[in-house]
């Protein structure tokens, strides 16, 4: 009997090892793609950032020591933070409405949101340029209502960039929030109401804490995307309000300075990874995945 038990355990170990090997073999193509199209370019940028025009960390020192470059970093993080906050504040009630409204209307609104994501990014940005210009619909409407006397300057500044990027980023907050809020059992909210909690208390003590993983996932996605966004800031912001992606593009395309461009890109990558690590520390991979 002991011999049979030992043989059974050995066979079990062999089957487990075979399953692990077969599972790893299925993952090899994906790993090769990641190494080829992500790891290799990043390592190439890192190498060029410390070897061009000469070996050393002079590119990083120039980035950190220059007031102009630090203003661009400040603009980038300011806009990314404001866009993230506005996207969460606007997107949360929209996501809640999608969950509680009748199924037909929920599907209609959801289809509109998805359709906005499918529309060409350049077309949407040019549409906002038309709306926000001094003779655009927004200024004419505000002047017609008597709210302003002279047109507001809403383009070629950070205000226009923030408006345009918030519109583009909203679906990336709404979609994860809808999934998280739908997974919350309505009985929990009813139990809170039966215990005497009003609507505000049910929101602050039940709904909001349970939906925080969705808020964190959406906010992280928007913030990271906003840090590296290029088209909308370039068209709505202008050179006076440059952001980091525009600066990298100028280094590479106009100045052909791959060393500085690689250094700026690598700094952006490190900041993004640090933010993701912080989010994992507080919420865990299973809650934000």
Secondary structure by P-SEA (a helix, b strand, c coil): caaaaaaaaaaaaaaaaaaaaaaaaaaaaaaaaaaaccaaaaaaaaaaaaccccccaaaaaaaaacaaaaaaaaaaaaaaaaaaaaaaaaaaaaaaaaacccaaaaaaaaaaaaaaaaccaaaaaaaaaaacccccaaaaaaaaaccccccccccccaaaaaaaaaaaaaaaaaaaaaaaaaaccaaaaaaaaaacccaaaaaaccccccaaaaaaaaaaaaaaaaaacccccccccccccccaaaaaaaaccccccaaaaaaaaaaaaaaaaaaaaaaaacccccccc
